[in-house]
């Protein structure tokens, strides 16, 4: 599906989404924060479908950060099992659309319930042969941890004599990140008007463009996605050059 005011040849290859505002959306309606997360699910999957139809090749969504463990026990428990239930309800639909699903984050964290971890492994495996849009759920994700983990893996390779440290360059380093084949992010969209990355894809977003719509995530629409891509297309990307 094309948009008349978007250049189909300049659709960003990789869009990153920081899904901000679920809690505030719920509070504005005198609802529990968990209701905001449930409403945010509908916005996320509508956005996945819109992005796919617009020709976005990679879509990464920040669904649970390493810092989110500091939230209330009830909210964290809800998010853990909501994620498991969401995968069970949605993965067949995504698989039928040819979408390949990845999970980026510290999935070995013992705080993650084993059933939740098993659903993520199953979902990745069942979609591994798909050749459509790549969908990355950044779950228990923190970019500083990702970068530290990559450095640790490289250090182990060097210590074992399997890697010459003189060979380590950005491409070798990127090969140790959670999803090595992930391309750099072209466009980061953070809802709710907040203007910060919050430890999301710091390495991959080195040359990304940023758009910060005021809308809270549960109200994010196809029109908001199109507007963000239109803003991206109006910009001249220099990648550090003059």
N, C-alpha and C positions, 0 to 999 in steps of 0.2 A: 504494500500500500504506500503510495507516494503522497507527498504534500506539495502543492503547487509553489509554495514559497521556500521550499528546501531544495538545495542542489543535491540530487541523488548521488553524485560523484564525490561529495564531500561529507557524507555521513560519517561521524566518528567511528573508528573501528572498535574502540573499547570505551565504554561508559562506566564510570564508577558512581554508585549511589550511596550516600550517607542518609539513612532513613531517620531523620530527626523530627521529633515533635509528637510522637505517639502519646506520651504522658500528658503533655500540655493539652492536646486535643481532648483527651478524656476528662481532664480537670475542668476545662471550659464547659463541659456538659454534665458536671457533677457525677461522673462515672469513675469506677476504679481504673487504675492505670492499665490493668490487664485488658480492659475493653478497648483502649487505644491500640494495643498491640494486635488485637483481633481485627480491628478496623484497618490497621496498617497492612495486614496480610492481603486484603482485597486490593489495596492500592499497589502493592508489590506485584501481584500476579497480573493485574491489568497493565502495569508498566512493562513487565516482561513481554507480554503479547504485543504491545505497541512497539517496543524496541525491535522485536523480531520482524514485525511487518515493515518497519522503516529501514531495515537492513543493517542494524547494529550487529556486529559479529561476536563481540564479547560484552557481557554485562556482569558487573561485580556489585553485589549488594552487601553492605555492612550490617549483618543481622545480630551479632552479639560480640562485644569487644571483651578483651581481657580485663578491662576496667569495670565491666558491668557486674562482676561478681560482688562488688561493694554495695549493690542495691539490696533492698530488703529480701529476706529469705523467701518470702511468699512470691515476690515478683520473679526472682531468679528461678525458683522451682517451676513457676508457670512457664517461663521462657524455655526452659529445658524440655518440658513435656509438650509444649506448644510446637516446638520445632520438630519433635518426633511425629506428632499427630499431623502436622502440616505436610511432612514428607510423605506419609502414608496416603494422605488425601490428594496430593497434587502430583506426585511423581509419574503416575501412569499417563496423565494428561501431557506433561512435559516430554516424556519419552515418545509419545505418539506424534509430537510435533518435531521430532528429530533433534531435540535440544540435549546437549551433553552437559552434565552437571558435575561440578567440582566443589570441594570444600577446602577452604584455605584457613588454617589456624592450627593451634596446638590441640590436636584431637586426641592426644594421649593423656591429657590432663585428667587425673583421677576424679576430679569433681564432676566431670561429665558422666551422666548415668550411662551404664553399659548398653542399655537398650537404645538410647539415643545414638550412641557411637555406631552401633550395629546398623541402624537405619541409614546413616550417612555412608557407610561402606557399601551397603547393598545398593543404594541409589546411584553412587558413582559407578559401580560395576554394571548395573542394568542399562546405563546410558552410555557406556564407554565406546560403543561402536557407532554412536550417532555422529552425523557430520553436519548438523545444523548449528544454530547459535550456541556459543559457549556461555554457560551460566555459572558464576562463581558465588557461592554463599561464603562470606567471610564470617566464620563462626568460631568463637573463642579466639578471635584474631586481634593481634596488636602488631603493628609494623616493626616497632623496636625489637620485640621478641623474635619476629621472623628474621630480621637482619642478624641479630645475635646468634640465632640457631644456625643460620647459613654460615656465619663466620666459624662457629664451633665445628660444623661438619667439614669445612675446608681445613681447619687446623688438624683434625683427625686424619684426613687424607695425607696431609703433609707429614705428620708424625709417622704414619705407616709407610712412608716412602712412595706413596701412590700418586703424589702430585708435587711437581716442582713449584715452589712458591713464586718463582719468577714468571710462571705462566698465569697467575691469577690476575685477571682483568675484569672489567664490568660484566662481560658475557659469561665468564666462568663463574663469577660470584652469583649472577642471576640464575644460573643453573642449579643452585642450591636453595632457591626460594621455594615456598610451598607449592606453587604451580609454575614450574620452570618454563613451560611453553606459553604462559600468559604474556601477551604483548604489553608495551607501555600503555598507560591510560591516556586517552586523548581528552576526555571531558569528565570532570567530577561535578556532580550535582549534589548539593547539600540543602535540604529543605529547612524551613522554619526561620530562615534569615540569619542563622548563625554562620560566621565566617571563619571557620577553622577546620583543619583536617582530622583532628582527634585521633592521630596515630593510625590513619587509614592509608595503606598502600604508599608509604612515603617514598620508597625506592621507585615504584612503578609510575608514580605521578610526578616525576621530576620535571617534565615539560608539559604537564596537563594544563588545560584551560579550566577555570573554575566559574561556576554559576551558582548563585545563592538565592533561589526564590523564597519569598516570604511565607508561602503556603506551608502548613503543617503536613507531615507526611501522609496521614490518612486521607487528606483532601487532594493529594497530588494526582493530576489527571493527564490524559494523553495530550491535551493542549499545553500543559506545563512542560511536558517532555519535548514537544515540538518547539516551544518557545526557547527552551534551553539549547536545543540543537541549532536553532536559527541564530541565537546569540553566538554560539561557537563558530558558526560559518561566517559571521561578520568580522571575526577577529583575524589578524594576520599572525600566524605562528612563526616565531623566529628561531626557536630552539637555541637561544643564546647568541645568535649572530645579530649583526646590526640591521 
